[in-house]
């Protein structure tokens, strides 16, 4: 398989969100072959989306007080 095709498949895998095994199966590539390509390519520098947090304000809650003799 030409290098350009391997690179295109690896890019498609990274964008797919699939497991390597599932992607290789879908593309009819032996998993061990595909895993070897990925290992040789090394880690990617694909930026992951930043985690965002939002402050949530809850209404204050005061537990009812129970006085002796009113139980």
Protein Blocks (a to p, Z undefined) as FASTA:
>chain_A
ZZklmmmmmmmmmmnopafklmmmmnopafklmmmmmmmnopafbdcddddddddddddd
ddddddehiZZ
